[in-house]
């Protein structure tokens, strides 16, 4: 099953944080798994780091390069992903999370997340 990482899961994995859930850690360490990150996550890090969000203080370039070196695929943002956001119920206001959900649906991936608001959407969100 292919996976897409939520931004926080990507950050925790990059930092080898103890906050990285066991499920996500198992998937990330299995070379047989197809795991990707979204350009939306890199964009989110740039925006929220620029706003001074302490949980996003990271060099976005290094985050991207490290993810690629680790063998993660990179999913670009395409217009059909953006249009897919309009098909989601309005349970969450974060535009980055909504875009990640739309991308996961369109790309037939499970979105690995620890965010309870995102998990409330159900499939394709999967608890990391």
Buried (B, 14 or more C-beta within 10 A) or exposed (E): EEBBBBBBBBBBBBEEEEEBBEBBBEBBEEEEEEBBBBBBBBBBBBBBBEEEEEEBEBEBEEBBEBBEEEEBBEBEBEEEBBEBBEEBEEEBEBBBBBBBBBBBBBBEBBBBBBBEEBBEBEEBBBBB
